[in-house]
Structures are given as C-alpha cells and as structure tokens.
Amino acid sequence: MSAFTKFWKVWLNLNLLTKDVENDYTAEVSTVGKTSRNEDIAKRIIGEGSEIKYDTLLSVFNQHDRIIREMLQEGSSVLTGVCQYTPSVTGVWNSSTEKFDPEKHKTTVSIVPSAELRQALSVVGVEVLGVKESTGRIGLVTDTTTGLTDGSITPGDDILINGEKIRVVGDAEGVGIFFVNTDGKSAAAPVTRRLTQNDPKTVIARVPADLADGSYTLRIVTQYSNSNTLLKAPRTIEYAYALHVGAIDDGEDDRPVIE
C-alpha cells in the first residue's frame, strides 16, 4: 500500500541547466496561481469549529508575523512548526578591516523546513501531468552579483534569465523587460540598458539602479517566434516567483525550499 495520502500535480519542463543533455526534465508544481494567506488560514481554522472569532485570529497571525520580522531584525534565529529562519549576509569582504557596504553586502534570511514540515511532506506523492507545452516561459532568475536564485536582486547589476522563447525582439508598443511592483501602486520599471545577452533561452538584463525596495514581478514582452517572422501581437511572459529588493516585508515566498 502506498504511504502517500496527498499528492502534488506537476508539469515537466526541459531542464535549462544541463545544456549537453536534451531529454531531461524538471518538475513544476501546478499551483494554479493560488497563494494562501493569513486570511485563508483563519477561515480554515473557523471551518474546523474554532470558537475564536475570525478578526481575532487574523490579528494574532499578523502579530505573529510582525514579531518574527522583529526578531530577525535583532539577529535572532526563529524556529516555528513550519520552518527555521536564520539571518544571513551575502557578499564578499576583501579584507578583515573592510566595513559593511550595502552596495556589496546584502542582509537576507535562510529558510529551512522544520522537522514537522519534513514529516508532513513525507506523505506527499507526485502526479505527473505530462510535459508542459513549450510556450514562452521564464524558468530561473539568478542575481549575477550574489549568485543567488532565491528571488533577491541587486539594483544596478545584472540578472541572468533562463527560459524558453524569451528573446526580446519586436517594435510593437510595450516590448521590453519590466519590473512590476506587486503592490500595484507604482508604474512598471523598464530595463533601459542594452541587454548584455539576448537569446531565445538566455537573457542578461540590468536591474534599474533606482529600483526601490519591494517585491516585483519580472515581465518580458516580446514578439519572438521560432520562425523567421515575428508574432503579430506581443507575448507577455511573467516569472512565477516574486523578485525582491531589500528585505521581504510580507514574510511570504512561494518558492520551494531546498534543503
């Protein structure tokens, strides 16, 4: 009898990191674009018969998140029933006397699943839906300054974008690469510097130097096609995971944690 009691549905995508192998794949969990938040957790608890009011639960959850952020600001590691948060610093010191330079060094947080979460995941199986249709997609974004793929990006430096059909070409209005603030309150910030590399599977783009702290959706708009002709209407391709400058304010990251 299978030990699995829950299942993730996954699509297979060509592995972009093994250039010499043509037929290996990576799995992409099909989340249907849904992200659960504190409001959803509170509703589920109410649905299980809790006598605590919804507004009270939501207030406690938000306080819980705020206190975790404050503890991390104070340099404390925080362990919950879901994961352990550990403060960390990226970047290189060129000498033992060099001081912290926010242009070179970045404060961030490492996240590792807790024992309880690892146990919970042990009963999760995988149902393969097949190979995902090879339309334009962004598979991975790497900050070339830090080498990180955790969504952190550095204003004024390059990001390496791997994907399928992501070459930026065409004269239609709106073609280009943009950082769209997820708060929806500010205009999308375009990449204005000439692309260092602009190929169907690899693009290197300069993050705008004045990009403010916050969370962003990476958007590519292109008329690229596999044929010798351009698409009549531009295709919009967005990265499935949020990119961020500075600290993450909402404490959420949909990116899978790899131990």
C-alpha positions in Angstrom: 0.0 0.0 0.0 1.3 3.5 -0.9 2.4 5.7 2.1 1.2 8.7 0.2 -2.0 10.3 1.3 -1.8 13.7 -0.5 -0.5 14.5 -4.0 1.0 17.4 -5.8 0.2 17.7 -9.5 3.4 18.6 -11.5 4.3 19.6 -15.1 7.6 18.6 -16.6 9.8 21.3 -18.1 13.0 20.8 -20.1 16.0 21.2 -17.7 17.6 24.5 -18.6 20.8 23.9 -16.6 22.0 20.8 -18.4 22.9 22.1 -21.9 24.6 18.8 -23.0 21.5 16.7 -22.2 18.4 17.2 -24.4 15.9 14.9 -22.8 15.9 15.5 -19.0 13.2 17.5 -17.2 12.5 19.3 -14.0 9.1 19.3 -12.3 7.0 22.4 -11.8 4.2 22.1 -9.2 0.9 23.2 -10.6 -0.4 25.7 -8.0 -2.9 27.3 -10.5 -1.6 30.7 -9.4 -3.1 30.3 -5.9 -1.3 31.7 -2.8 -2.9 31.1 0.6 -2.6 33.9 3.1 -3.3 34.6 6.8 -6.9 35.3 5.8 -7.3 31.8 4.3 -5.6 30.2 7.3 -8.1 31.9 9.7 -11.0 30.8 7.6 -9.8 27.2 7.7 -9.5 27.3 11.5 -13.0 28.8 11.8 -14.2 26.0 9.5 -12.7 23.4 11.8 -15.0 24.7 14.6 -12.9 27.2 16.5 -14.8 29.5 18.8 -12.2 32.2 18.3 -13.5 35.0 16.1 -12.1 35.5 12.6 -10.9 39.0 13.3 -9.1 37.9 16.5 -7.3 35.1 14.7 -6.2 37.4 11.9 -4.9 39.9 14.4 -2.9 37.2 16.2 -1.5 35.9 12.9 -0.4 39.4 11.8 1.2 40.0 15.2 3.0 36.6 14.9 4.4 37.6 11.5 5.5 41.1 12.8 7.2 39.7 15.8 9.1 37.1 13.7 10.3 40.0 11.5 11.4 42.0 14.5 13.3 39.0 16.0 15.1 38.6 12.7 15.9 42.3 12.6 17.5 41.7 16.1 19.7 38.9 14.6 17.8 36.1 16.3 17.2 32.7 14.6 13.5 31.8 14.7 12.1 28.2 14.7 8.4 27.6 14.2 6.4 24.5 13.4 6.9 25.2 9.7 10.4 26.4 9.3 13.6 27.9 10.8 14.5 31.4 9.8 18.2 32.2 10.1 19.7 35.7 9.5 22.5 35.7 6.9 24.6 38.1 4.9 25.7 37.7 1.3 28.6 39.3 -0.4 32.4 39.2 0.0 34.7 41.1 2.3 38.1 41.8 0.6 39.9 42.4 3.9 39.4 41.8 7.6 39.1 45.5 8.1 36.5 46.2 5.4 33.2 47.6 6.7 29.7 46.6 5.7 28.9 48.1 2.4 25.2 47.9 1.4 26.2 48.2 -2.2 28.1 44.9 -2.0 26.7 43.2 1.0 23.0 42.2 1.5 21.1 41.2 4.6 18.8 38.3 3.9 17.3 35.2 5.6 17.8 31.5 5.1 14.7 29.3 5.4 14.9 25.6 6.2 11.9 23.3 6.7 11.2 22.2 10.3 11.1 18.6 11.4 7.3 18.8 11.5 7.1 20.1 7.9 9.6 17.4 6.7 7.4 14.8 8.3 4.2 16.3 6.7 5.9 16.2 3.3 6.8 12.6 3.6 3.2 11.6 2.9 3.0 13.8 -0.3 3.3 12.0 -3.6 3.6 13.4 -7.1 1.2 13.0 -10.0 2.9 13.9 -13.3 0.6 15.7 -15.7 2.9 15.4 -18.6 5.3 17.8 -20.4 4.2 21.4 -20.2 3.5 23.0 -23.6 6.7 24.8 -24.7 5.4 28.3 -24.8 7.4 31.3 -23.7 8.3 30.9 -20.0 10.9 32.1 -17.5 12.4 29.1 -15.7 15.0 30.6 -13.5 16.4 34.0 -12.5 19.9 34.4 -11.0 21.3 37.5 -9.4 24.8 37.6 -11.0 26.2 39.7 -8.2 25.4 37.2 -5.4 24.8 34.0 -7.5 21.5 33.6 -5.6 18.3 32.2 -7.2 16.1 32.9 -4.1 14.4 35.9 -5.7 16.8 38.6 -4.3 18.1 41.0 -6.9 20.6 43.9 -6.9 19.7 47.3 -8.3 22.3 48.5 -10.8 23.6 44.9 -11.5 22.6 42.1 -13.9 20.3 39.2 -13.6 20.6 36.1 -15.7 17.2 34.9 -17.0 16.9 31.3 -18.3 13.8 30.2 -20.1 12.1 29.3 -23.4 11.3 31.8 -26.2 12.3 34.8 -24.0 14.4 36.7 -26.6 13.3 40.3 -26.6 12.5 41.5 -30.1 9.9 43.5 -32.0 8.8 47.1 -32.5 5.3 46.8 -31.1 4.3 49.1 -28.2 5.3 47.6 -24.8 8.0 45.3 -25.9 10.8 45.0 -23.3 11.6 43.8 -19.8 9.9 45.2 -16.8 9.8 45.0 -13.0 6.2 45.3 -11.9 5.8 46.3 -8.2 3.4 43.7 -6.7 1.7 46.4 -4.6 0.1 47.7 -7.8 0.6 51.3 -6.7 3.5 52.2 -9.0 4.3 52.0 -12.7 6.3 49.2 -14.1 10.1 49.9 -14.1 11.6 49.1 -17.6 15.1 47.9 -18.3 16.6 50.7 -20.3 20.2 49.5 -20.7 21.0 47.4 -23.8 20.8 43.7 -23.0 24.1 42.0 -22.4 22.8 38.8 -23.9 19.5 38.3 -25.7 18.9 34.8 -26.9 15.8 32.5 -27.0 16.8 30.7 -23.8 19.1 33.2 -22.1 18.8 36.9 -21.4 21.1 39.0 -19.3 19.4 42.3 -18.2 20.5 45.2 -16.0 18.2 45.8 -13.0 17.3 49.6 -12.9 19.7 51.3 -10.4 16.9 53.3 -8.8 14.6 50.3 -8.2 13.2 50.8 -4.7 13.0 48.2 -2.0 10.0 46.0 -2.5 8.6 42.9 -4.2 8.4 42.7 -8.0 7.1 40.5 -10.9 9.5 40.1 -13.7 7.7 40.6 -17.0 9.1 40.1 -20.5 7.1 41.3 -23.5 8.3 40.1 -26.9 7.3 39.3 -30.4 9.8 36.5 -30.7 8.8 33.3 -32.6 10.7 30.2 -33.6 10.1 31.0 -37.2 11.7 33.8 -39.2 8.7 36.0 -38.7 7.7 38.0 -35.6 4.4 37.4 -33.7 1.7 39.8 -34.8 0.9 40.6 -31.2 3.4 40.7 -28.4 3.6 37.7 -26.0 3.7 38.6 -22.2 5.8 36.2 -20.1 6.0 36.5 -16.3 8.2 34.8 -13.8 6.1 32.6 -11.4 8.0 33.7 -8.3 8.3 37.2 -6.9 11.7 39.0 -7.0 12.6 41.4 -4.2 14.9 44.3 -3.5 15.8 44.6 0.2 14.0 42.7 3.0 10.8 40.9 2.3 8.0 42.7 4.1 5.2 40.2 3.8 7.1 37.1 5.1 5.8 35.1 2.1 7.7 33.3 -0.6 6.1 30.7 -2.8 9.5 29.3 -3.9 10.1 25.7 -2.8 12.7 25.4 -0.1 15.6 23.0 -1.0 17.5 21.6 2.0 
